[in-house]
Amino acid sequence: IKNNKNWIYFSVILAFGFSNHMSMIFLLPGIAYLYFISYGFNKLSFSKIVIMLGVFFFTLLISYSFILIRANQNPLLNWGNPSNLRNLYFHISGQQFSGAMFKSSKIAEFNLINFLKSIPFEFAFGTLLFSIIGIVYSFIKVKRLFFFIFINVVTTFSLAINYNSRDIFTYYLL
């Protein structure tokens, strides 16, 4: 984790992930935990973040430029038609889905109940037992991994239950 070069590579990979889907944002709290547990909160760690952000945004700019250029070539598959800056912005920001997030507490309650009801069927009882054993083991033996996964699961779950979508279960995949 302390290798700077790996964090630069990670910035590039994260940018490619964001150019594919904005739900990558669900991973940022866990990633921030890993970073700050390794480097602490100090001037040097924040200067490294600035470098990583530069690499991240440069890679993201290249990725989005490719999307813009490719959309202007009239491909067969052209979701959102991001062939100009306005459409690219709508595509990146998920404008067509913006009304589906945080609409009401009733949606969050409904999604929470459905999620809890589905747990035995999603995991099956045998794998659920192994999951519990894995959680306990990681808490005892590999605390950093446990907290990284815990933070990401809580973040993903908290955001996903507030999403009004028919395919909501794919947002719980983390």
Order of alpha helices (4+ residues) and beta strands (2+ residues): alpha-alpha-alpha-alpha-alpha-alpha
